Amino acid sequence: MAEEKVDSSEYWKANVRLITGCLIVWAFVSYGCAILFRPLLSGISVGGTDLGFWFAQQGSILTFIALIFFYAWKMNKLDQKFGLGE
């Protein structure tokens, strides 16, 4: 039973680490690039508008969708590593 607790503890630590990393990336893109760093990104043009506005309107949504697929892929690998795969 002690081995199961160690394995489940490490599994959840890895899971929380993955979630935290995804949330940091999402916060950086949606809050940092769209709001805080917008003046720095205003000189770069994407599709006829500045890059900061693009991140605020579309970039954060596309990043969120990419993070969903990345999280699913990494969780499948994590599940296989700990013997919880389907």
N, C-alpha and C positions, 0 to 999 in steps of 0.2 A: 504494500500500500504506500510505503514511503516513496518508492520509485515513481508511482503514478502521480503523487503530489508534486514531485520535482519536475516531471515531464509536463504536467498541466501548468505548473507555475511558469516554466520556461516558455511554454506555448503562449500563455497570455501576456507574458512580458514582451515577446516578439510581436504579438498582435497589437498591443498598445503602442509599441515603438513604431510600427508601421502606420497605425492610425495617426499618431502624433506627427510623423513626417509628412503624411499627406495633408494634414490640416495646416502645417506650417507653409507648405508650398501653396496651398489654396489661399491662405491669408496673405501671403506675400504678393501673389498675382492679383487677387481681387482688391485688396486694400492698399498694398504697397505700390504696385505699378499703376493702378487706376486713380489713386488719390494722392498718396504721399510723393511719389516720384513723377507725377504728371508734368510738372514744369520742366523736369530734366528730359522727358521723353517727347516734349512738344515739337522738337525740331526734326524728329524722324517721321516721315510720312508713310502711311500704309493705307492703300485704297482711297486716297484723296483726303484722309483725315490724319490727325496726329496719333502717334502710337499709344499715348496715355488714354485718349478717348476710345481707341479701339479695344484696349484691355478692359476698360470700364463697360463697354457695350457687348463685346463678343469674346474677347480673350479669356476673361474669367470663366465664362460658361464653357468654352471649349476646353480649358484647362481642367475644369471640374469633371467633364465627361471623360477626358483622358485619365484623370485620377481614379475614376470608378473602374475603368478597365485595368489600370495598373494594380489597383488594390485587389481586384478579383484574381488576377494572374499571380500576384505574390501570395495571396492567401491559399490558392491551390497548391503552390509550391510548399508553403509552410505546413499545410495539412498533410501532404505527402511525406514531408520530413518527419513529422511526428506520428505517422501511421494513421491519420484520420481521413485520408483521401477516400473519394467515392469509388 
